[in-house]
């Protein structure tokens, strides 16, 4: 059995795999941080590289959150693997946003990786949040607004189901706040009416 602190570090490394960066380099020899929105997430991949590559990146980013939660608790020496699973999720999300492989410069906003992690930690609340994401995206057409809406709903549902004193609620609330922080630029553009709608490809 492996000490959980080592698995936290491993979760961070898994989360740090820069799928969008690799997609840009391998398919077109470009650094996506210099194209489109400059963000290493599936939305920017869609705008610059197209829908097929965006789906691949989205799935990889989600798996980066799901794998540590689903696999690593089974090989930990900790007495409370459930709590450590939450720690693995947080580490994976942090790795996605600040990848050591990119020298902590650039990264995604953590939504897909957080979705994969919480779909494994709390499937039903996550499915509800996903439903909210889809509805908001369909009605208003903004990925950022859909992400913020889902991030808001998730801790509310978890708190209602498990209580506001549960560790999972606390972490989901912190992650939601973190998602708002990573989307602060999008929030400003939404307020000014400058946020691009989903489906509009970048000319870069």
HELIX and SHEET records of a PDB file:
HELIX    1   1 UNK A    4  UNK A   16  1                                  13    
HELIX    2   2 UNK A   19  UNK A   28  1                                  10    
HELIX    3   3 UNK A   32  UNK A   34  5                                   3    
HELIX    4   4 UNK A   42  UNK A   49  1                                   8    
HELIX    5   5 UNK A   51  UNK A   71  1                                  21    
HELIX    6   6 UNK A   72  UNK A   75  5                                   4    
HELIX    7   7 UNK A   81  UNK A   97  1                                  17    
HELIX    8   8 UNK A  100  UNK A  102  5                                   3    
HELIX    9   9 UNK A  111  UNK A  121  1                                  11    
HELIX   10  10 UNK A  123  UNK A  140  1                                  18    
HELIX   11  11 UNK A  143  UNK A  162  1                                  20    
HELIX   12  12 UNK A  167  UNK A  182  1                                  16    
HELIX   13  13 UNK A  184  UNK A  192  1                                   9    
END                                                                             
